[in-house]
């Protein structure tokens, strides 16, 4: 009976998450879960009656808690949160939004007190969505700082944009990294890093209390490859070195080592070695980021992971096969 009730509660939370957070219609939830629309209506009513639905949906179902525990053990992490979107869900936009909601909850948790805190931010759509989902946090003692350079074109997801939006939402302040995401050469990067304003921003970033970062894929069709940020020669470096992913402007091979390529000396950014004293949090969404996420976790600087259910299952399976 206990197991049946636990599964029923999980199903109710799943339906509520898809409807209220995933913005699916009742008919779409019915199709996704393979149940009647009438049952969806009843489950949504039960979710409200049980207090699962407030501003967000309580996500800690037993299924995702078990996945989180296994990931903590597999990768030596301090904390893992898994968004319960369904292990078979292939909608990567839904996965990103679900992880972003976890991240906004995490940010609200660390920023909810009146104490001062510096939060370093990486780049990506999930981090941008985190800013979109943050509500009800006011703390003038918060400082949001870019951990890396930015892109040259205006973008809702650019590190500087996310910092500014979060500072405006919370009443805190933003410190931007006055540098490009990538330079033409290692010498040019060293010259930019020597500039006073860059040094001052970098000093703040290296002393951040928390670092919220996302993981990027380095493969055909990935945003980094299609964004015109890199030259053709730089993309070829990534291919030749078998780079699988990046995090905050640092490029990793599958075994978690930093690729020994010129490009890794051309990105003005905080390095993994600088993050030892930070609460480092990685946001990862979508099964397509499996190889990149494993590589970044293998690098050893991530302490906490926020991930969607399908990717979480992929990470667990890879660890059990000895692939992680």
SERO-4910 file (N, C-alpha, C, O; in steps of 0.05 Angstrom, whole numbers):
BEGIN
 pado doro    nc1    nc2    nc3   cac1   cac2   cac3    cc1    cc2    cc3    oc1    oc2    oc3
  Unk    A     17    -24      0      0      0      0     17     25      0     11     45    -14
  Unk    A     39     25     16     56     48     18     69     55    -10     70     78    -18
  Unk    A     78     34    -23     91     38    -49     70     48    -69     77     65    -86
  Unk    A     45     38    -68     25     47    -86     18     76    -82     15     91   -101
  Unk    A     17     84    -56     11    112    -50     34    130    -60     29    152    -71
  Unk    A     59    121    -56     82    137    -64     82    140    -94     87    162   -104
  Unk    A     75    119   -109     74    121   -138     51    140   -147     55    155   -166
  Unk    A     28    138   -133      6    156   -140     14    185   -135      7    202   -152
  Unk    A     28    190   -113     37    218   -108     56    227   -129     55    250   -138
  Unk    A     74    209   -138     93    216   -159     78    223   -185     86    242   -198
  Unk    A     58    207   -191     43    212   -216     28    239   -215     26    253   -235
  Unk    A     17    245   -191      3    271   -188     23    294   -191     17    314   -205
  Unk    A     47    292   -179     67    313   -182     76    315   -211     81    337   -221
  Unk    A     78    292   -225     86    293   -253     66    307   -270     73    324   -287
  Unk    A     40    302   -266     19    315   -281     19    345   -275     16    361   -294
  Unk    A     22    352   -250     22    380   -242     46    395   -254     43    418   -264
  Unk    A     69    382   -254     93    395   -266     89    400   -296     95    422   -305
  Unk    A     79    380   -310     76    383   -339     55    405   -346     58    420   -365
  Unk    A     34    407   -329     12    426   -334     20    454   -326     17    473   -342
  Unk    A     30    457   -302     35    484   -291     62    495   -299     65    520   -303
  Unk    A     82    478   -301    109    487   -307    116    483   -337    127    501   -350
  Unk    A    109    460   -347    115    454   -375     96    468   -395    100    467   -419
  Unk    A     74    479   -384     54    494   -400     41    476   -421     32    485   -442
  Unk    A     38    450   -415     24    432   -432     -6    435   -426    -14    441   -404
  Unk    A    -23    431   -446    -52    431   -442    -60    405   -428    -44    386   -426
  Unk    A    -84    404   -418    -93    380   -405    -94    356   -424    -87    334   -417
  Unk    A   -101    362   -449   -101    341   -470    -73    331   -475    -68    307   -478
  Unk    A    -53    349   -475    -25    342   -480    -15    326   -456      0    306   -460
  Unk    A    -22    333   -432    -14    318   -408    -26    290   -409    -13    270   -403
  Unk    A    -51    288   -418    -65    263   -421    -50    245   -440    -46    221   -435
  Unk    A    -42    256   -463    -27    240   -483      0    233   -473      9    210   -477
  Unk    A     14    252   -460     41    246   -450     42    224   -430     60    207   -430
  Unk    A     22    223   -412     22    203   -390      5    178   -397      6    159   -382
  Unk    A     -9    179   -419    -25    156   -427    -49    151   -410    -56    128   -405
  Unk    A    -61    172   -401    -85    170   -384   -107    188   -395   -102    204   -412
  Unk    A   -131    184   -385   -154    200   -395   -152    229   -385   -139    235   -365
  Unk    A   -165    247   -400   -165    275   -392   -180    278   -366   -173    296   -350
  Unk    A   -200    262   -361   -215    263   -336   -196    257   -312   -197    270   -291
  Unk    A   -179    237   -316   -160    231   -294   -140    253   -290   -132    259   -268
  Unk    A   -132    266   -312   -114    289   -310   -127    311   -293   -114    322   -275
  Unk    A   -152    317   -298   -166    337   -283   -167    330   -253   -163    347   -236
  Unk    A   -172    304   -247   -173    295   -219   -146    297   -206   -144    305   -183
  Unk    A   -124    290   -221    -97    292   -210    -89    321   -204    -76    326   -184
  Unk    A    -97    339   -222    -90    367   -218   -105    378   -193    -94    394   -178
  Unk    A   -130    369   -190   -145    377   -166   -132    366   -141   -130    379   -120
  Unk    A   -123    340   -142   -109    328   -120    -83    343   -113    -76    346    -90
  Unk    A    -69    351   -134    -44    366   -130    -49    392   -114    -33    398    -96
  Unk    A    -70    406   -121    -76    430   -107    -85    424    -78    -77    438    -59
  Unk    A   -101    403    -75   -110    396    -48    -88    387    -30    -88    392     -6
  Unk    A    -67    374    -41    -45    364    -25    -24    386    -21     -4    381     -6
  Unk    A    -27    409    -32     -8    431    -29     17    428    -46     37    442    -41
  Unk    A     16    411    -66     39    408    -84     42    432   -102     64    439   -110
  Unk    A     20    445   -108     20    468   -126     18    494   -110     -2    499    -97
  Unk    A     40    509   -111     40    535    -98     48    555   -120     33    558   -140
  Unk    A     71    567   -118     81    583   -140     94    565   -161     93    569   -185
  Unk    A    107    544   -150    119    523   -167    108    496   -158     92    495   -140
  Unk    A    118    475   -171    110    448   -164    132    434   -148    155    435   -156
  Unk    A    124    422   -126    143    408   -110    155    385   -126    140    368   -136
  Unk    A    181    385   -130    193    367   -150    206    342   -137    215    324   -151
  Unk    A    208    342   -111    223    320    -98    207    295    -96    199    287    -73
  Unk    A    201    282   -118    187    256   -117    208    235   -110    232    239   -112
  Unk    A    198    212   -101    216    191    -93    233    181   -116    256    174   -112
  Unk    A    222    182   -140    237    173   -163    261    190   -168    284    180   -173
  Unk    A    257    216   -168    279    235   -173    298    237   -150    322    242   -153
  Unk    A    288    233   -126    306    232   -102    326    209   -104    349    212    -98
  Unk    A    315    186   -113    333    163   -116    354    168   -137    378    162   -134
  Unk    A    346    180   -160    366    187   -181    387    206   -170    410    204   -175
  Unk    A    377    226   -154    396    246   -143    416    232   -125    440    238   -126
  Unk    A    407    214   -108    425    200    -90    446    184   -105    470    183    -98
  Unk    A    438    171   -127    456    155   -142    477    172   -157    500    164   -160
  Unk    A    469    196   -165    487    214   -178    507    226   -158    531    229   -164
  Unk    A    498    232   -134    516    241   -113    538    221   -108    562    227   -107
  Unk    A    530    195   -106    549    174   -101    568    169   -125    592    165   -122
  Unk    A    556    170   -149    572    163   -173    593    184   -179    615    178   -189
  Unk    A    587    210   -174    605    231   -182    617    247   -158    631    267   -162
  Unk    A    612    237   -134    624    250   -111    614    279   -106    630    296    -99
  Unk    A    589    284   -111    578    311   -109    566    316    -81    560    297    -67
  Unk    A    563    341    -75    551    349    -49    521    348    -50    507    342    -31
  Unk    A    509    355    -73    480    358    -76    473    354   -105    487    364   -123
  Unk    A    451    340   -110    439    338   -137    409    342   -135    396    331   -117
  Unk    A    398    357   -153    369    360   -156    361    351   -184    374    359   -203
  Unk    A    340    335   -186    331    325   -211    302    334   -216    285    330   -200
  Unk    A    298    347   -239    271    357   -246    255    334   -258    264    321   -277
  Unk    A    232    327   -247    216    304   -255    199    310   -280    175    315   -278
  Unk    A    211    309   -303    196    315   -328    189    289   -342    176    290   -363
  Unk    A    197    266   -332    193    241   -345    218    231   -359    230    246   -374
  Unk    A    225    206   -354    251    196   -364    251    193   -394    272    191   -407
  Unk    A    227    192   -406    226    188   -436    221    214   -451    219    214   -475
  Unk    A    219    236   -436    214    262   -449    237    271   -467    260    272   -457
  Unk    A    232    277   -492    252    285   -510    251    315   -516    267    326   -532
  Unk    A    233    330   -503    230    358   -508    252    373   -493    250    377   -468
  Unk    A    273    382   -507    295    394   -494    289    422   -483    301    431   -464
  Unk    A    270    436   -496    261    462   -486    248    459   -458    252    475   -440
  Unk    A    231    438   -456    219    432   -430    240    425   -409    238    433   -386
  Unk    A    260    409   -418    281    401   -399    297    426   -389    303    428   -365
  Unk    A    303    444   -408    317    469   -400    301    485   -380    312    495   -360
  Unk    A    275    488   -386    259    504   -368    256    492   -341    256    505   -320
  Unk    A    254    465   -340    252    451   -315    277    454   -298    275    460   -274
  Unk    A    300    452   -310    325    456   -296    328    485   -287    339    491   -266
  Unk    A    319    503   -305    321    531   -298    304    538   -273    311    554   -257
  Unk    A    281    525   -271    264    529   -247    278    518   -222    277    531   -201
  Unk    A    291    495   -224    307    486   -202    329    506   -194    333    512   -171
  Unk    A    342    517   -215    363    537   -210    352    562   -197    365    574   -180
  Unk    A    329    571   -206    318    595   -194    311    590   -165    313    608   -148
  Unk    A    302    566   -158    297    559   -131    322    558   -114    323    566    -91
  Unk    A    343    547   -126    369    547   -113    379    575   -108    389    581    -86
  Unk    A    377    592   -128    386    620   -125    370    634   -103    380    650    -88
  Unk    A    343    630   -103    326    642    -83    335    632    -55    333    648    -35
  Unk    A    343    607    -53    351    596    -27    376    610    -17    378    617      7
  Unk    A    396    614    -34    421    625    -24    419    655    -22    435    668     -7
  Unk    A    400    667    -36    397    696    -35    375    706    -16    372    730    -12
  Unk    A    361    687     -5    337    694     11    343    708     37    326    722     48
  Unk    A    367    705     48    374    719     72    384    747     65    386    754     41
  Unk    A    389    763     85    399    790     80    429    792     78    441    813     74
  Unk    A    443    769     80    472    770     79    482    776     51    468    771     31
  Unk    A    506    786     50    518    792     25    529    767     12    537    748     26
  Unk    A    528    766    -14    538    742    -29    545    751    -57    531    767    -69
  Unk    A    566    739    -68    574    744    -95    569    718   -111    578    697   -104
  Unk    A    554    721   -133    546    698   -150    559    702   -177    552    720   -192
  Unk    A    577    683   -184    588    683   -211    570    669   -230    557    649   -223
  Unk    A    568    679   -255    550    668   -275    564    661   -301    581    676   -310
  Unk    A    557    638   -311    567    630   -337    548    639   -359    536    660   -357
  Unk    A    546    623   -380    531    631   -404    514    609   -413    522    585   -411
  Unk    A    490    615   -423    473    594   -436    444    599   -433    435    616   -417
  Unk    A    428    584   -448    399    588   -448    387    580   -421    367    592   -413
  Unk    A    398    559   -408    386    551   -383    390    572   -361    372    577   -345
  Unk    A    413    584   -360    418    606   -341    400    630   -347    390    643   -329
  Unk    A    396    636   -372    379    658   -380    350    652   -370    336    670   -360
  Unk    A    341    627   -374    315    619   -365    313    620   -335    291    625   -324
  Unk    A    335    614   -321    335    616   -292    328    645   -284    311    649   -266
  Unk    A    340    664   -297    334    693   -291    305    699   -297    292    714   -282
  Unk    A    294    688   -318    266    692   -325    247    681   -304    225    692   -299
  Unk    A    255    659   -290    238    646   -271    241    655   -242    226    648   -225
  Unk    A    262    672   -237    266    681   -210    245    702   -202    241    721   -216
  Unk    A    233    698   -179    213    717   -169    216    719   -139    225    701   -125
  Unk    A    208    743   -128    205    747   -100    231    748    -84    231    744    -60
  Unk    A    254    754    -97    279    756    -83    289    785    -84    293    796   -105
  Unk    A    292    797    -60    303    824    -58    326    823    -38    322    816    -15
  Unk    A    350    830    -47    373    830    -29    394    848    -42    407    841    -61
  Unk    A    396    872    -30    415    892    -41    444    884    -37    462    896    -47
  Unk    A    449    863    -21    476    853    -16    486    834    -36    508    823    -34
  Unk    A    470    828    -57    478    809    -78    495    823    -99    489    845   -108
  Unk    A    516    809   -108    532    818   -131    533    795   -151    540    773   -144
  Unk    A    525    801   -175    526    782   -197    549    790   -216    550    812   -225
  Unk    A    567    771   -221    591    777   -236    595    756   -258    590    732   -253
  Unk    A    603    765   -282    608    746   -304    634    730   -298    654    742   -289
  Unk    A    633    705   -303    656    687   -300    673    686   -325    694    673   -326
  Unk    A    664    699   -346    676    696   -373    669    721   -389    653    737   -382
  Unk    A    683    723   -412    677    745   -430    650    740   -444    638    719   -441
  Unk    A    642    760   -459    615    759   -471    618    758   -502    640    760   -513
  Unk    A    595    755   -514    594    755   -544    590    783   -553    583    801   -538
  Unk    A    596    788   -579    596    815   -590    568    824   -598    563    848   -601
  Unk    A    549    805   -602    522    813   -610    504    812   -586    508    797   -567
  Unk    A    482    828   -587    463    829   -565    449    802   -563    440    791   -583
  Unk    A    446    792   -539    434    766   -535    422    764   -507    434    773   -488
  Unk    A    398    753   -506    384    749   -480    399    730   -463    396    730   -438
  Unk    A    416    713   -475    430    693   -459    459    700   -453    473    686   -439
  Unk    A    469    723   -462    496    731   -458    502    735   -428    484    744   -414
  Unk    A    526    729   -419    532    731   -390    526    758   -378    515    760   -357
  Unk    A    533    780   -393    528    806   -383    498    812   -380    489    824   -360
  Unk    A    482    803   -400    454    807   -399    441    794   -375    424    805   -361
  Unk    A    449    769   -370    438    754   -347    445    767   -321    428    769   -303
  Unk    A    470    776   -318    478    790   -294    462    815   -289    452    820   -267
  Unk    A    458    831   -310    443    856   -307    414    850   -300    402    864   -282
  Unk    A    402    830   -313    373    824   -306    370    815   -277    352    823   -264
  Unk    A    389    798   -268    387    788   -241    391    810   -220    378    811   -200
  Unk    A    410    828   -226    415    851   -209    390    868   -207    383    878   -185
  Unk    A    377    874   -230    353    890   -230    330    877   -215    315    890   -201
  Unk    A    327    851   -218    306    836   -205    309    835   -174    289    836   -160
  Unk    A    333    833   -165    338    829   -137    346    854   -121    347    854    -97
  Unk    A    352    876   -136    362    900   -123    391    899   -117    401    916   -101
  Unk    A    405    880   -128    434    877   -124    449    893   -145    439    912   -157
  Unk    A    474    885   -150    490    899   -170    503    879   -189    505    855   -183
  Unk    A    510    888   -213    522    871   -233    550    881   -240    555    905   -242
  Unk    A    569    862   -242    596    868   -251    601    852   -276    600    827   -275
  Unk    A    606    865   -298    610    852   -324    639    848   -330    656    865   -322
  Unk    A    646    827   -344    673    823   -353    677    838   -380    666    830   -400
  Unk    A    693    859   -380    696    876   -404    715    863   -423    737    874   -429
  Unk    A    708    840   -433    725    824   -451    708    808   -470    685    802   -463
  Unk    A    719    800   -493    704    782   -511    704    753   -501    721    746   -484
  Unk    A    686    737   -511    685    709   -503    711    695   -512    722    678   -498
  Unk    A    720    702   -536    745    690   -547    761    711   -562    750    729   -575
  Unk    A    787    709   -560    805    727   -574    818    713   -598    815    689   -601
  Unk    A    833    728   -613    845    716   -637    870    699   -631    877    682   -647
  Unk    A    882    704   -608    907    690   -602    912    690   -572    899    705   -557
  Unk    A    930    673   -563    937    673   -535    950    699   -526    945    709   -504
  Unk    A    965    711   -544    978    736   -538    957    758   -534    959    775   -516
  Unk    A    937    758   -552    916    778   -549    900    775   -523    892    794   -511
  Unk    A    896    749   -516    881    744   -491    897    754   -467    886    766   -449
  Unk    A    923    748   -467    940    758   -445    940    788   -443    940    799   -421
  Unk    A    939    802   -466    938    831   -466    912    841   -454    912    860   -439
  Unk    A    890    828   -461    864    836   -450    863    831   -420    853    847   -405
  Unk    A    873    808   -412    873    801   -383    890    820   -367    886    822   -343
  Unk    A    909    833   -379    926    852   -365    913    879   -360    923    896   -345
  Unk    A    891    884   -374    878    910   -371    865    913   -343    855    894   -332
  Unk    A    867    938   -333    858    942   -305    829    935   -300    823    921   -281
  Unk    A    811    943   -318    783    937   -313    777    907   -315    760    897   -300
  Unk    A    791    893   -332    788    864   -334    799    851   -309    786    833   -298
  Unk    A    822    860   -300    834    849   -276    816    853   -252    812    835   -235
  Unk    A    803    876   -249    786    881   -227    761    864   -227    753    853   -207
  Unk    A    749    861   -251    726    843   -253    734    814   -248    719    799   -235
  Unk    A    757    806   -257    767    779   -253    772    773   -224    767    751   -214
  Unk    A    782    793   -209    787    790   -181    761    785   -166    760    768   -148
  Unk    A    740    799   -173    714    795   -160    704    767   -167    694    753   -149
  Unk    A    706    759   -193    696    734   -201    710    710   -187    698    691   -180
  Unk    A    736    713   -184    752    691   -171    745    688   -141    751    667   -130
  Unk    A    734    709   -129    727    708   -101    697    703    -97    687    707    -74
  Unk    A    682    696   -117    654    691   -115    648    669    -95    663    650    -92
  Unk    A    625    673    -81    616    652    -62    604    629    -76    607    606    -68
  Unk    A    589    635    -98    575    614   -113    581    618   -143    586    641   -152
  Unk    A    581    596   -158    584    598   -187    562    581   -199    560    557   -194
  Unk    A    545    593   -215    524    579   -230    532    578   -259    535    598   -272
  Unk    A    535    553   -269    546    550   -296    529    529   -311    517    512   -300
  Unk    A    530    531   -338    517    511   -354    539    497   -371    562    506   -372
  Unk    A    531    476   -383    550    460   -399    542    462   -428    519    461   -435
  Unk    A    562    464   -446    558    466   -474    569    442   -489    589    431   -481
  Unk    A    556    435   -511    565    413   -528    585    424   -548    582    447   -558
  Unk    A    604    408   -556    622    415   -578    620    393   -599    635    375   -600
  Unk    A    600    396   -615    594    377   -637    579    391   -659    569    414   -655
  Unk    A    576    378   -681    561    390   -704    533    396   -695    520    379   -683
  Unk    A    523    419   -702    496    427   -695    494    441   -668    472    452   -662
  Unk    A    515    441   -652    514    454   -626    515    484   -629    524    494   -649
  Unk    A    505    499   -609    503    528   -611    531    540   -615    534    558   -632
  Unk    A    551    530   -601    578    541   -604    589    538   -632    603    556   -642
  Unk    A    582    516   -645    592    512   -672    577    529   -693    588    535   -714
  Unk    A    552    535   -687    536    549   -707    533    579   -701    518    593   -716
  Unk    A    547    589   -681    542    617   -672    561    637   -685    558    661   -680
  Unk    A    580    628   -701    600    646   -714    619    659   -693    632    679   -700
  Unk    A    620    648   -669    638    659   -649    667    651   -656    685    668   -653
  Unk    A    671    627   -665    697    617   -671    705    619   -700    687    619   -718
  Unk    A    731    621   -705    740    620   -733    740    591   -742    737    572   -725
  Unk    A    743    586   -767    743    559   -778    767    544   -766    765    520   -760
  Unk    A    790    557   -762    813    545   -751    809    537   -722    818    515   -713
  Unk    A    794    553   -707    789    546   -679    769    523   -677    773    506   -659
  Unk    A    750    521   -694    732    498   -694    747    473   -701    742    452   -690
  Unk    A    766    476   -719    782    452   -727    799    443   -703    804    419   -700
  Unk    A    809    462   -687    823    454   -662    806    437   -644    815    416   -634
  Unk    A    781    445   -641    763    429   -624    759    401   -635    758    382   -620
  Unk    A    755    400   -661    751    373   -674    776    356   -671    775    332   -664
  Unk    A    799    367   -677    824    352   -676    831    342   -648    843    320   -645
  Unk    A    824    357   -628    830    350   -600    808    332   -587    810    326   -564
  Unk    A    788    326   -603    765    309   -592    753    322   -568    746    309   -548
  Unk    A    749    349   -569    736    363   -547    706    356   -548    694    356   -570
  Unk    A    694    350   -525    666    342   -524    648    364   -511    624    364   -515
  Unk    A    660    382   -495    643    401   -482    659    424   -471    683    424   -469
  Unk    A    644    445   -463    656    468   -450    640    477   -427    616    471   -425
  Unk    A    653    492   -409    639    504   -386    654    530   -380    678    529   -373
  Unk    A    640    552   -382    651    578   -376    676    585   -392    695    597   -382
  Unk    A    677    577   -417    699    584   -434    723    565   -433    744    572   -444
  Unk    A    721    543   -419    742    523   -417    732    498   -431    710    489   -427
  Unk    A    749    486   -448    742    464   -465    754    438   -455    778    436   -449
  Unk    A    737    417   -454    744    392   -441    743    368   -460    726    367   -478
  Unk    A    762    349   -456    761    324   -470    743    305   -454    734    312   -432
  Unk    A    737    282   -465    718    263   -453    726    254   -425    709    248   -409
  Unk    A    753    253   -420    762    243   -394    763    265   -373    772    260   -351
  Unk    A    753    289   -380    752    310   -360    776    328   -359    777    347   -343
  Unk    A    796    322   -376    820    339   -376    815    363   -394    800    362   -413
  Unk    A    828    385   -387    827    410   -403    843    405   -428    867    398   -427
  Unk    A    831    409   -451    845    404   -477    869    422   -480    867    446   -476
  Unk    A    891    411   -488    916    427   -492    915    438   -520    929    429   -538
  Unk    A    899    459   -524    897    472   -550    899    502   -546    895    512   -524
  Unk    A    907    515   -567    910    544   -567    884    558   -558    885    578   -544
  Unk    A    861    547   -566    836    560   -559    832    563   -529    819    582   -520
  Unk    A    842    544   -514    839    546   -485    857    567   -473    856    572   -449
  Unk    A    874    579   -489    890    602   -480    880    628   -493    894    649   -491
  Unk    A    857    626   -505    846    650   -519    819    659   -507    807    678   -517
  Unk    A    811    648   -485    785    655   -473    790    668   -446    798    654   -427
  Unk    A    784    693   -443    787    707   -416    765    697   -398    741    703   -401
  Unk    A    772    681   -378    752    669   -360    765    660   -334    789    657   -332
  Unk    A    748    655   -315    757    643   -290    762    613   -295    746    600   -308
  Unk    A    785    603   -286    793    576   -290    783    557   -268    777    566   -246
  Unk    A    780    531   -274    771    512   -253    787    513   -228    776    510   -206
  Unk    A    813    518   -230    831    519   -206    823    542   -188    829    542   -164
  Unk    A    811    563   -200    803    586   -184    777    582   -168    770    598   -152
  Unk    A    764    559   -173    737    555   -162    737    537   -137    715    530   -127
  Unk    A    760    531   -126    761    513   -103    744    522    -80    732    506    -66
  Unk    A    744    548    -75    729    558    -52    700    566    -57    687    575    -39
  Unk    A    691    561    -81    663    568    -89    644    545    -86    653    522    -87
  Unk    A    619    551    -82    598    530    -85    591    529   -115    576    545   -125
  Unk    A    603    510   -128    600    509   -158    576    492   -165    574    469   -157
  Unk    A    558    503   -181    533    490   -188    532    488   -218    534    508   -232
  Unk    A    528    464   -229    526    459   -257    497    454   -265    484    437   -253
  Unk    A    487    469   -285    461    465   -296    464    449   -322    478    458   -340
  Unk    A    450    427   -324    452    410   -348    424    400   -356    410    389   -339
  Unk    A    416    405   -381    390    397   -390    391    385   -418    403    396   -436
  Unk    A    377    363   -421    376    350   -447    396    327   -450    419    330   -444
  Unk    A    386    304   -460    404    281   -463    426    286   -483    447    272   -482
  Unk    A    423    305   -501    444    311   -520    469    322   -506    490    322   -519
  Unk    A    467    330   -481    490    340   -467    503    319   -449    519    326   -431
  Unk    A    497    294   -453    507    272   -436    538    272   -436    550    273   -415
  Unk    A    550    270   -460    579    268   -461    593    293   -449    613    290   -435
  Unk    A    582    316   -456    594    341   -445    591    343   -415    610    352   -401
  Unk    A    568    335   -405    563    336   -376    582    317   -361    594    324   -340
  Unk    A    586    292   -372    604    273   -359    632    285   -359    646    283   -338
  Unk    A    641    297   -381    668    309   -382    672    330   -361    692    330   -347
  Unk    A    652    348   -358    655    370   -338    654    359   -310    669    368   -293
  Unk    A    637    339   -305    636    327   -278    663    313   -272    672    313   -250
  Unk    A    674    300   -292    700    286   -288    722    306   -282    742    299   -269
  Unk    A    719    331   -290    740    351   -285    743    356   -255    764    366   -247
  Unk    A    723    351   -240    726    351   -211    721    377   -196    724    377   -171
  Unk    A    713    398   -210    709    424   -195    680    429   -189    674    448   -174
  Unk    A    661    413   -200    633    417   -195    625    404   -168    632    381   -163
  Unk    A    610    419   -152    601    408   -126    572    401   -126    563    383   -111
  Unk    A    556    415   -142    527    410   -142    517    409   -171    527    423   -188
  Unk    A    496    393   -175    486    388   -202    456    391   -202    442    380   -185
  Unk    A    446    407   -221    417    410   -226    412    399   -254    424    409   -273
  Unk    A    394    379   -257    393    364   -281    364    355   -286    349    352   -266
  Unk    A    356    350   -311    330    339   -316    331    308   -314    352    296   -313
  Unk    A    307    296   -312    305    268   -306    317    250   -327    330    230   -321
  Unk    A    313    257   -352    323    240   -374    354    240   -374    366    219   -377
  Unk    A    365    264   -372    395    265   -371    405    252   -346    427    239   -347
  Unk    A    391    254   -324    400    241   -299    401    211   -302    420    198   -293
  Unk    A    381    200   -315    382    171   -320    405    163   -338    418    143   -335
  Unk    A    410    180   -358    433    175   -376    459    175   -361    477    159   -366
  Unk    A    462    194   -342    487    196   -326    490    172   -308    512    161   -305
  Unk    A    468    163   -296    469    140   -279    477    115   -295    494     99   -287
  Unk    A    464    112   -318    470     88   -335    499     88   -344    512     68   -344
  Unk    A    509    112   -351    537    114   -359    556    107   -337    577     94   -341
  Unk    A    550    116   -312    567    110   -289    567     80   -283    587     69   -275
  Unk    A    544     67   -286    542     39   -280    556     22   -301    565     -1   -295
  Unk    A    559     32   -325    574     18   -346    603     24   -346    619     14   -362
  Unk    A    612     41   -326    639     49   -325    647     70   -345    671     73   -351
  Unk    A    627     83   -357    633    103   -378    635    132   -366    639    151   -380
  Unk    A    632    134   -339    633    160   -326    649    159   -301    652    179   -287
***
